[in-house]
Amino acid sequence: MEVRPIYSDTELPELGGLRPAEMFVFAGLAMMWRWLQRFGWQARLARSYPAALEGLLNRRTWRGTPAALLAGPAASVTPVFVKTCRPCFPDGERFDGQVWPSLDRLTELHPALREELFLCSEPVAFVSEYRCYVLNGRVLGVHAYQLLGVFCGPVDGSDLERHMPEVRPTPDFLADAVARLAASGEAPAGYALDFGLMAYGRMSLVELNDAISLTNYGLSDADLLDLHLARWQELAHAGAG
């Protein structure tokens, strides 16, 4: 297979008649967003907060466009966590989840975000956060990236888990979440579920991440490749391009 390096400050290459199903692209999320735009796939990305897992959020949430949120009950929540319901890159910069003093800042958003769906919630603290990689309904690995309130990236949490087993999502808990998502028809071929223990003691969904450019917190290189390749092929065979 031919490998072509592409750099963030260069134009995407011409494909010379090559169809998306005949290629595979893996890069950072900002670069992947450019490819998604090229093929018209942005709207196909899995939602960060699927309806099937609503019951695992364990916090008050509101969804809507900026205008709808400002006109609803979320406008009175202070402070408030704000995140788009899918990855968005206005002007090439990712809009990340943020805690704001109030929703008033929604009036200052980039015009490209005015019709996007946002999730707002009351801010919560997580004691732990784990990324659970899922390929075709099978959990490939469960890896900690935040423990005791501190982001730690790839880390072996086994010592802490021996003393505080509640910080890690159990196999049964994950199997139930994956089954719910599969039954809903919302599950892509490859994705990651981020779960964490809330400070008041419940294992809760942080968010779902589509397997477009997942940060690796300990999965094997082979499994990471399989995960992203399966998702790319699913997107490619769904049409477009």
C-alpha angles and dihedrals in degrees: 000000000000115000119206119188114218123192127214094243096051132085118258110263126253111257098216093221094315111144122221090247088059095055142046128214126196122175144121117311096258091053092044089053088058090054092047089053091049092057097034094244101129095102091052095067115114115257116257090227108035118198091234090065097041091114091059096060091081093193136084111272138177128195131198148097116299091261093050093047093049089053094048140067094280088072089074095053112106122212101018137186114230129191137153114250090235133024112284131185112190108185088359094295120114117241102227128194111274140179110233130188087239142339091265088100089069086080089064097054125128109269090243089066099051094095096038121112113245132193117219124187143166107271114260135185123233122209090197140005127200131186114221113197115210128191119184091336095313122113107231098183145342116216133176121232101165127037130176090357095304123112105233106166115213106006140153104244096178095111093054092042091057090058097033108026090168091074091073125066109245123235091248092050091051094044090054093049093048091047092050091051093047092049091052094056089234097108117108120210091259129023145130129238115208112207131175143175110254118225090251093054115266127118104236142178114261094182145300118254122201115229095251100111109346121184108240115231097176111320116136116262091242093053092045090053093047090050095052095039092053091051094046091051091048091053092045095050093047088076134260124104 
